[in-house]
Amino acid sequence: MKHGCGIHLGFFIGIFIGKTVTKTLRSMALSPIVLLLVAAALAAAQSAGTPVTRELLLQLDPARSGADIALTGNLHTVEGAFLLKHGAIHFDPATGKASGEVVFDATSGKTGNNSRDHKMHKDVIESGRYPEIVFRPDRADGVLAASGASTLQVHGMFAMHGAEHEVTFPVEVTFASSDWTAKTSFQVPYVRWGMKNPSKLFLKVDDVVQVQFHASGSTTP
């Protein structure tokens, strides 16, 4: 009798659970909110995974773009910034070919100390003779997503202090409708590129400057 009662009890419990699960699933399936959430999630996933296929013209907004620098020394790290004059980049995702230029105002560089800035402009970057710092891309490797963040390996020529230097660095690009942002970090070996190290007797600084570049703008198909 006890064995038979256990079988009947298990049978009824199974039926009750099955009906409850079925009712819950039906309720979820019929819920407009659930359907909307699922549709939105699928749309977002599809959009984020869709690569850009058309050619783009990326216009940089000088008010929202610039470069921050950091020069490490034995006593402290010197930090400063340079302003963007103008910039526009044409990019063809089908071939990876890029063109255009990003132009910085070399005379705008400031580190928060007038004496130090005077020495930087006069003896190091010589901004009176070389008033612009220019990057000209020629190629970008990677897949550019139509929405969300992508990382491209951007190759080109970096012109500074009267000479051009071949460079490649990773650039993170994020699209949101027709607006975009980009950021990258790279090093400028200024001494190897022909500029003077401003070290003094007791103040020593590195031969390499760390650069953090950020840009924002709009796209033109």
Helices and strands as residue ranges (DSSP letters): H 2-30, H 32-48, E 56-60, G 62-64, E 66-72, E 77-92, E 97-110, H 114-119, I 120-124, E 132-141, E 148-160, E 163-176, E 179-188, E 209-220
